[in-house]
Amino acid sequence: MLMSMPRNFFAFCRGADQDSIRRIPLDADTQNALGVLFDDQEQQFLEGREEEVPFTGDWKPDDDQLLTITDEELAQPLVKTLHENVTVFDELDIKNFNKSGIKAIFTRSSKQENRILIQQFKSSQYLGPGKWNLIFDKNRFKQLSQPGFTLASNLAAVLDGSVFKFQSFQNLRIIFKVQHHFQEATHQEVRKFADHSSLCIDNHDEFMKLMTERIRKLIKSIIKSQILENYETDEIIQKARSVGIELKSKENKIIITNSKLEIKTVLSFLEDSVFRGSFSEETYETNSKRAVRREQ
């Protein structure tokens, strides 16, 4: 336990040009109460989740798993709060909330050294005097006259050293700039992919309009795997047939029509995300995968 160390609370703020850390001023009783709250949320977040899986974008964690991203540069400003005097950090100016860009509330762990506990902060948690927020005082409800905010009911992530641990990448990237850890094809890469000599796509402009995050991710993975370079069209069609997918070809090119459903099916197959059930012999598509681990 690290209870002898001061327990300070901070806001992580995203700016257009630069992120910042702001100190949240608290009275002693509130500070202690928040410490207990974060301790409980830390236990709930980690309890029963003993397996850690490096994030690749290809795997949705089970209930007993945590995804991990190692990013020293991203972690550095938060880790700084563990070692610097709290007065180094400017106080959070809640009156200018709309300009503060708060994305997370965080504090250190009292149980594990160099661990930071992170709550996501949403704009809906802000309680402004201009809104109809009511508080109960002296047996009556009255309108809130001072700004404030509520806290989340759970942690979004834990930071151990330079390793972020989380279950939802979607929530993590709302807080931090982690998009570079999620690889999806750029506009130029999609255009180049559509021009591939192994593919027949009639209307490239319509194809571009059907792009989604999932489809861009599939294209990026196919490009990296070089499936289209390593296999002939006939081989790909034969492999597709073996898992219950009938691909059509024209002039030795795989035809991809401008149907979002067909695009996802063909690309999922090329990305190795389609399989045939061993017993049902049904064809399935998955958006979450990783290689089976075998004991050494």
N, C-alpha and C positions, 0 to 999 in steps of 0.2 A: 504494500500500500504506500501511496505517496501523499498522504493526507497533510503532511507538514508543509508542503509547498503551497503557495498561494494559488487559488483557483480563479483565474480571470476568464472573462467571456469576451468574444470578439465577433465582429461582423465581417464577412468576406464580401467585398463590393466590386462589381464588374463595371469598368468604365469603357468608353469607346476607344480610348487610347491606352489606358493603363488600369490595372486592377489595384485595389488598395485594401488594407486591413484597418478596421476602426475598433477602438476599445468601447465596450458597452459599460457605462457607469452604473453600478448597482450598490444598494445598501447591503450591509452584512447579512441580514436575515434572508433577503432575496437571493444573494449570492450562494448561500449555503443550501437553500431550497432548490435552486437550479442545479447545484452540484449533485444532489440526490437524484433529481430527475434524469440528468445525463448518465449517472451511474446505472440507473435502472434500464435506460434505453441501450446502453452499451451491452449489458447482459442479455437483453432481448435480441439484439442484433447479432451477437456472436454465438449464443447458445444453440447447440446442435448443428452448427455449421463448421465442421472441422476440415472439410476439403476445400482447397483453394485452387482455382482454375485460371491460368493466365488468359486475359481477354484477347480474343481474336476477331470477335464479331460473328463467329460461327456457332456459338453455343449459348443457349439459354440455361442459366443455372437451375439446378434442382433446389428444393427447400433446404437441403443440408450442404449447399455449396455457396462459396463466395467467388466472384470474379475479381481479378487483380490487374492493376496497371502500375508499372513502375515509371515514375516521372519525377526526377530530382528537381528539375527547374520549376515545375508546377508546385511541388511540395515546399520549396524553400521559403516562400513568404509565410506560410503557416507554421513551419518548424521554427522560424525566427521567434515566434511568440513564446516558445518554450524556454528561450535562453535570454531574451532581452528584457530589460526593465519595462514594466507595463506602461510607464509614463512616456516611453518612446513613441507610442502609438496615439494618434489623435483620437479624441472621443467621437463617437457616432453622433451626428447632428440629425436627430429624428425629425426635427421641424422641416428640414429640407429633404424629406424622405424620397420624394419623386426624383431627386437628382443623385441620390446616394447609390442606387444600383445594388441594393443588398440581395445576395443570392444564397447566403448561408450564415448560420450562427454556429460557432464552434468553441470548444474548450479542450483542455488537456484531459487525459484519463487520470483518475486517481489510483488505478489498479496496475497500469502498465506504463513503464517509462517510455518516453518518446512516441506516445500514441496520442492522436488527436481525434476527437469525436465531432462529427459534422452533421448538422441538421440542414435540410433544404429550407430556404425561406421563399415564400411566394408573396406577391404583392397583396393578395387577399388577406394576409395576416396583419397588415398595417391597420391600425385603429386611429383614424383621424378625427379631430374635433368637428370637421365639416360634414362628417357622415353621421348617420343615425345609429351610433353605438351607445348602448345604455349600460350603466353600472348601478349596482344596488348599494345604497348608502342610507343609513338611518331609517330603515324600514320603507324606503321609497326608491324607485328607479329614477335616475336622472341622466341627462345626456352627458356623454363624456366631453370634458372641456379641455383636456390635454392629450397630446398625441401618445400613442403607445403601439404595441404589437403583441400578437400571440405567438406561441411556440409550437413547433410540430410535435406530433405524438410519437415520432420514431426517428432514428438516425437514417441518413441517406448513405453515409459512408464512414469508414474508419481509415485514418492514415497512420500506418506504422512505418516510421522512418520516411522512406520515399515511395512506399507502396500503398496505393489507394485500394481499399477493399470495399466491394459494393455488390448489390444484386441487380440493380437497374442502371444500365449505361445511359438510358434516356434521362433519368434523374440526374446522374452525374454530370452530363454535358450541359444541363440547364445551369448548373453551378459553375463548372470550370470549362475552360477552352480545351477540350480533349478530342475534338473532331479528328485530329490527325492520327488518333489511335483507331479510328474507324475508317477503313479504306473503301471508298466507292469511286467509280469511274467519273472522271471529269467530263465536261461537255465535249471537249476535243477528243478524249479517249472513246467516248460513245460514237462519235462521228467516224473515227478511224475503224472501230469495231464493225460498224454497219457496212463499211467498204471492204471488209475482209473477203479475200478471194474464195473462201469456202462457204460464204453465206449469200443467200439471195433474198434481199429485202427491197420490195418494189418502191415504196415511198419512204425515203429517209426522213423527210420532214414530219410525217405522221408518226414514224417510229420514235423520233425525238420527243414528240408531245406525250408519248405514253410512258416516259421515264418516271420511275419512282425510286425512292431510296433503296428499296429491296432489289429492284432490277439493276440499278447502277452498281450495287454491291456484287451481284452475280456476275455482271460484265467484268468488273475489276478482277474478280477471282479467276474467271476464265482466261483473261489476258495473262495473268501471272502464271497460270498452270501450263499455258501454251498447248492446250488440248487441240486446238484447230491446226496448229503447226505440226503436231506430233502424230496425228491420225488422219488417214484418208477419209473422204466422205463416205465411202462404202463401209468402212470399218465402224464409223460413228453410227450410221444407220443400223447396222447389225447389232451393235451394243444396245442401242435404244430399243430395238425389237425384243431383246432378251429381258428387258424390264417392263415390257408391255406398252411401249411408246412407238407409234408409227410416224417416222419422219418422212417427209417427201423431199425430193430433190429435183433440180432443174439444171441441166448442163453441168452436172457434177457439183452442184452447190446445194446446201441445205436451205430449204425454203422456210422463212419465218414471216408469217402474215402479220398485219397490223392489228392483231387482237391481243389485248393485254394478257388474257388468260393463256393463250398459246405461247406468247413471248415468255411468260414466267415458267411455263412447263418446259419448253425447249431449253431455256437458259439454265433452269434448275438441273436438268439432265446433264448438260454440258459441264456444269459446275460440280457434278457428283452428288447432288442432293435429291436424287430420285432412286428408290430401291423397290424391289419386289419382296413382299413378305414370304418368309420361308414356308409357312404353313397355309396362310390364306391365299397366297399367290396373287394378292392384290398389289397394284402399283401405288406407291405412296411418295409424297413429296414432303421433305422436311426443311425447315429454315433454321435448324439447330443441329449441329453435328460436331463430333470430334472422334478421333481414332480410339478404338477400344484399347484400354490399358491391360496389359498382361503382366502377371507377376514374374519377376526375374528368377 
